[in-house]
Amino acid sequence: MAATLIGFTGIELRAQSPEEISFPAVWQPAFALRSGGGYKDNVFLSSAQREASAFISAGADVMVLRLAPTGPQFNFAAGGDWSHFLSTTPAHDEYTAFAQSQLEHDFQETVTGWLAADYFYQDQVLDVTLLDPSLSGTNVTVVASPVRGHAMTLRPGVSVDVSSQTALSLEAPVARQYYDLPLDDYWRAGLKLTLGYSYGRQSQLSLSYEPSWRFYDNDPALTATGAPIPGSHRERFQQDVLLSWRHQWDEAKHWRTLAKLGGRLTDENGGGYADYGQLSASGEIRYRARRWEVSAEGRVRAYQYDSQTVSATDLSKRRRTDWTAAARFERELTKWLKLIASYEHEETLSNDATETYTVNTVSGSLQWEF
């Protein structure tokens, strides 16, 4: 999963033009610490026995940039978050952590190459049937489960400027995913081809295609009914297409929107029990003023399974739709201190009643940036 889910939030660096950067190269660090809490009304993502709890949280981020008018550019970012739920049975804590680094160099005026490395750690309750479709239907007794895993990804890539506004890039990610049971470890390798078009106010339109291959360590391939095939090893071929549009609506960059449309097809060896097609869409609108930043976001993903049925007694093909709506408010109290509040609603709909659940999360925190 995983490496593609990593993002760096909470630290904002003020942009500098090459003319403003003096020789030699400038190493610019930034740090953030945060602490807060909130309330989640379905901690274990249950369809029938919802357990609600308040929680306390803490986290930290660090970013280091090498800023130079010539020569390699380098950036590093890392962070982690911890949440402790106060009234669950049993007691429950969740952790996430990430690290990202990228070394980039302009080989020619129109050719840029890079080598990036990502790491992601998670220890939290997740929907395991979404992470691994082979565990759903008749093969799993619970939809959600504590998941602990490490993901490491290496991403070499190259970008060529086709024109002053158009660029074509190729990336070849290789990833290793480690999971505790019931999920299996795997290798993933692929290619990502992206065509990007940039226009006024740093806006961009891009289209990407990413085929990837996944090779599991221990899981066997499955028949069309989900039975393991003795002596086999599970493999998956996955194709992703994504259209993204990022637009700055005014010269002062107060208003920004981001829209995405995507599609996915998966094809596994064996009988195709875990094969599915997915359509996704998301949108975000953000307003930034002098001391305020407000954003709202919505996401929806629809899954249609090729062979997998709801159960041994319900032979209709499995379908599910996940949607999320979220809002976030940030208020700069001082130059170094920021107040953050957020709300998120997540819902899963399915023709398998055991898969359906809703979650509402309200949280707030104080963040110190230095």
C-alpha positions in Angstrom: 0.0 0.0 0.0 1.6 1.9 1.3 4.3 4.1 0.1 2.0 5.8 -2.3 -0.2 6.9 0.7 2.8 9.0 2.4 2.5 12.8 2.5 4.2 15.6 4.3 2.0 18.2 6.1 2.5 20.7 8.8 5.6 22.5 7.7 5.6 25.3 5.2 8.8 26.7 3.7 8.8 30.0 2.0 9.9 29.8 -1.6 13.1 31.5 -2.9 14.0 32.3 -6.4 17.5 31.2 -7.6 18.6 34.8 -7.6 17.9 35.1 -3.9 20.0 32.0 -3.0 23.6 32.8 -2.4 26.6 30.6 -2.9 27.4 28.0 -1.6 24.3 25.9 -1.4 21.9 26.6 1.5 20.7 23.8 3.7 17.4 24.8 5.1 15.8 22.8 7.9 12.3 23.1 9.4 10.7 21.3 12.3 7.2 20.9 13.8 5.8 19.5 17.1 2.1 19.0 17.7 -0.1 17.7 20.5 -3.9 17.4 20.7 -6.8 15.0 20.9 -10.2 14.2 19.6 -13.1 11.8 19.4 -13.7 8.8 17.1 -17.1 7.1 17.2 -16.1 3.7 15.6 -12.5 2.9 16.6 -12.5 -0.7 15.3 -14.5 0.0 12.1 -17.3 -2.3 13.2 -20.5 -2.8 11.2 -22.5 -4.0 14.3 -20.7 -3.2 17.6 -19.4 0.3 17.3 -17.0 1.3 20.1 -16.4 5.1 20.5 -13.6 6.7 22.4 -11.9 10.0 23.0 -8.2 10.0 22.2 -5.0 12.0 22.8 -2.4 12.5 20.1 1.1 13.7 19.5 3.4 14.0 16.5 6.5 15.6 15.0 7.8 16.4 11.5 11.2 17.5 10.1 12.2 18.7 6.7 15.6 19.5 5.3 16.2 21.1 1.8 19.3 21.7 -0.1 18.7 24.9 -2.1 21.2 25.8 -4.8 21.0 27.6 -8.2 23.2 24.8 -9.7 24.1 21.3 -8.8 22.0 18.5 -7.2 18.9 19.4 -5.3 18.1 17.3 -2.2 15.2 17.1 0.1 14.4 15.0 3.2 11.3 14.7 5.2 10.3 12.5 8.1 7.5 12.4 10.7 5.4 10.4 13.0 2.1 10.4 14.9 0.8 8.6 17.9 -2.8 8.3 19.2 -4.0 6.7 22.4 -7.7 5.9 22.8 -8.9 6.4 26.3 -11.9 4.1 26.7 -11.6 1.2 24.3 -11.6 -2.5 25.4 -8.9 -3.6 25.0 -6.7 -0.5 25.4 -5.6 0.7 22.0 -2.8 2.8 20.6 -2.0 3.6 16.9 1.2 4.7 15.3 2.4 5.9 11.9 5.8 7.1 10.7 7.4 8.0 7.4 10.6 9.1 5.9 11.2 10.4 2.3 14.3 11.6 0.5 15.0 12.6 -3.0 18.2 13.6 -4.9 17.6 15.4 -8.1 19.9 16.7 -10.8 19.5 18.6 -14.1 21.6 16.6 -16.6 20.7 19.0 -19.5 18.5 22.0 -19.8 15.5 19.8 -20.6 16.4 16.6 -18.8 16.2 16.0 -15.1 16.9 12.7 -13.2 16.2 11.7 -9.6 16.5 9.0 -7.1 14.0 8.9 -4.3 13.6 6.5 -1.3 10.5 6.2 0.9 9.7 4.4 4.1 6.3 4.0 5.8 5.4 2.3 9.1 1.9 1.8 10.4 0.4 0.1 13.4 -3.4 0.8 13.4 -6.8 -0.7 12.8 -7.5 -0.9 9.0 -10.0 -2.4 6.7 -8.1 -5.6 5.7 -10.5 -6.5 3.0 -9.6 -3.3 1.2 -5.9 -3.9 1.7 -6.1 -7.4 0.4 -9.3 -8.5 -1.5 -8.4 -12.2 -1.1 -9.3 -12.0 2.6 -12.8 -10.9 2.0 -16.0 -12.8 1.3 -15.9 -16.3 2.9 -12.2 -16.1 3.8 -12.3 -13.6 6.6 -14.2 -13.4 9.9 -13.7 -9.7 10.5 -13.6 -6.8 8.1 -11.2 -4.7 10.2 -8.1 -5.8 12.1 -5.0 -4.3 13.7 -2.4 -4.0 10.9 1.3 -3.6 11.5 3.6 -3.2 8.5 6.7 -1.6 7.0 7.0 -0.4 3.4 10.2 0.6 1.6 10.3 2.0 -1.9 13.1 3.0 -4.3 12.0 5.3 -7.1 14.5 6.2 -9.8 13.1 8.5 -12.5 13.7 10.9 -15.4 11.8 13.8 -16.8 12.1 15.4 -20.2 10.7 18.8 -21.1 8.9 18.3 -24.4 8.2 22.1 -24.6 8.2 25.1 -22.2 4.9 23.9 -20.7 4.9 20.1 -21.3 7.0 17.4 -19.6 7.1 13.6 -19.9 8.4 11.6 -17.0 9.2 7.9 -16.4 9.6 6.4 -12.9 10.5 2.8 -12.1 9.5 2.1 -8.4 10.5 -1.0 -6.6 8.9 -1.7 -3.2 9.1 -4.2 -0.4 6.2 -4.6 1.9 6.3 -6.4 5.3 3.1 -7.2 7.2 2.2 -9.1 10.3 -0.5 -11.8 9.8 -3.1 -12.1 8.4 -1.5 -10.1 5.5 1.3 -11.5 3.5 4.6 -9.8 2.6 5.3 -9.0 -1.1 7.6 -7.4 -3.6 6.2 -4.8 -6.0 7.8 -3.5 -9.2 6.4 -1.3 -11.9 6.7 1.7 -14.2 4.9 5.1 -14.0 4.6 7.2 -17.1 3.3 10.8 -16.6 2.5 13.5 -19.1 2.2 16.9 -17.4 1.1 20.3 -18.7 1.9 23.4 -16.7 0.2 26.8 -17.1 -0.3 30.1 -15.4 0.1 30.6 -11.6 1.8 27.2 -11.1 -1.3 25.2 -12.2 -0.9 21.8 -13.8 -2.8 19.1 -15.6 -1.3 15.6 -15.7 -2.2 12.1 -16.9 -0.4 9.0 -15.6 -0.4 5.3 -16.4 1.2 2.8 -14.0 1.4 -0.9 -14.6 2.9 -2.9 -11.6 3.5 -6.5 -10.7 3.2 -7.9 -7.2 4.8 -11.1 -6.0 3.7 -12.6 -2.6 6.0 -14.5 -0.3 3.8 -17.3 1.0 0.1 -16.9 -0.1 -1.0 -19.4 -2.8 -2.9 -18.5 -5.9 -6.7 -18.9 -5.5 -9.4 -20.6 -7.5 -12.4 -18.6 -8.7 -14.2 -19.6 -5.4 -11.3 -18.6 -3.2 -9.8 -22.0 -2.5 -6.0 -22.2 -2.4 -4.1 -23.9 -5.2 -1.5 -26.3 -3.8 2.1 -25.6 -4.8 1.3 -22.2 -6.3 2.4 -18.6 -5.4 0.1 -15.7 -5.7 0.9 -12.9 -8.2 -0.9 -9.8 -9.3 -0.8 -7.5 -12.3 -2.3 -4.1 -11.6 -2.9 -1.2 -14.0 -3.7 2.4 -12.7 -4.7 5.4 -14.7 -5.0 8.8 -13.0 -6.0 12.2 -14.4 -5.1 15.2 -12.1 -5.9 18.9 -12.3 -4.4 21.4 -9.9 -5.5 25.0 -10.4 -4.6 28.3 -8.7 -7.6 30.6 -9.1 -6.2 34.0 -8.3 -2.9 35.8 -8.6 -2.4 35.9 -4.8 -3.0 32.2 -4.6 -5.8 32.4 -2.0 -7.9 29.8 -3.8 -6.6 26.4 -5.0 -8.5 23.3 -6.2 -7.3 19.8 -6.9 -9.4 17.2 -8.8 -8.6 13.6 -9.6 -10.2 10.9 -11.7 -8.7 7.4 -11.6 -9.3 3.8 -12.6 -7.7 0.5 -11.7 -7.8 -3.1 -13.1 -6.2 -6.1 -11.3 -5.5 -9.5 -12.7 -4.3 -12.3 -10.4 -3.0 -15.8 -11.4 -5.2 -18.8 -10.6 -8.9 -18.3 -10.9 -9.1 -14.6 -10.5 -10.8 -14.6 -7.1 -9.3 -11.3 -6.1 -9.6 -9.6 -9.5 -11.5 -6.3 -9.4 -12.1 -3.0 -11.3 -12.1 0.3 -9.4 -13.2 3.8 -10.3 -12.2 6.7 -8.1 -12.8 10.5 -7.9 -11.7 13.1 -5.4 -11.8 16.9 -5.1 -10.3 19.4 -2.7 -10.8 23.1 -2.4 -8.5 25.2 -0.2 -8.6 28.9 0.8 -5.5 30.6 2.3 -5.5 34.0 3.8 -2.9 35.8 5.9 -3.5 33.8 9.1 -6.2 31.3 8.0 -6.2 28.2 5.9 -9.5 26.3 5.3 -9.9 23.2 3.2 -12.7 20.7 2.3 -12.2 17.4 0.6 -14.3 14.6 -0.8 -13.3 11.1 -2.1 -15.2 8.2 -3.5 -14.0 4.7 -4.7 -16.3 2.1 -6.3 -15.2 -1.6 -6.6 -16.7 -4.3 -8.8 -15.3 -7.8 -8.4 -15.0 -10.2 -11.3 -15.5 -13.6 -9.7 -15.8 -13.0 -5.9 -19.2 -13.6 -4.5 -20.8 -12.2 -1.3 -20.8 -15.6 0.4 -21.3 -19.3 -0.1 -25.1 -18.8 0.0 -25.3 -15.4 -1.8 -23.7 -15.8 -5.2 -24.1 -12.2 -6.4 -20.8 -10.6 -7.4 -19.3 -8.5 -4.6 -19.5 -4.7 -4.9 -18.5 -2.0 -2.5 -18.3 1.8 -2.5 -16.2 3.9 0.0 -16.6 7.6 0.4 -15.1 10.2 2.6 -15.8 13.9 3.4 -13.4 16.0 5.4 -12.8 19.6 6.5 -9.8 21.2 8.1 -9.2 24.6 9.7 -5.8 26.1 10.5 -5.3 29.4 12.4 -1.9 31.0 12.8 -1.8 32.2 16.4 1.8 33.5 16.4 4.7 33.2 14.0 5.6 29.8 15.4 2.2 28.5 16.8 -0.7 27.2 14.9 -4.2 25.9 15.9 -5.6 23.0 13.8 -9.1 21.5 13.9 -10.5 18.8 11.5 -13.5 16.6 10.9 -13.8 13.5 8.8 -16.7 11.2 7.9 -15.9 7.9 6.3 -18.5 5.4 5.1 -18.4 2.0 3.3 -21.4 0.6 1.4 -21.5 -2.9 0.1 -23.9 -5.7 -0.9 -22.1 -7.7 1.9 -23.6 -6.3 5.1 -20.6 -7.3 7.2 -18.5 -4.9 5.2 -20.6 -1.8 5.9 -19.5 0.7 8.5 -19.3 4.5 9.2 -16.7 6.4 11.1 -16.8 10.0 12.3 -13.6 11.6 13.7 -13.2 15.0 15.3 -9.7 16.2 16.2 -7.8 19.3 17.3 -4.1 20.1 17.9 -1.6 22.8 18.6 1.4 22.8 16.3 4.7 24.5 17.0 6.9 25.2 14.0 10.5 26.3 14.2 
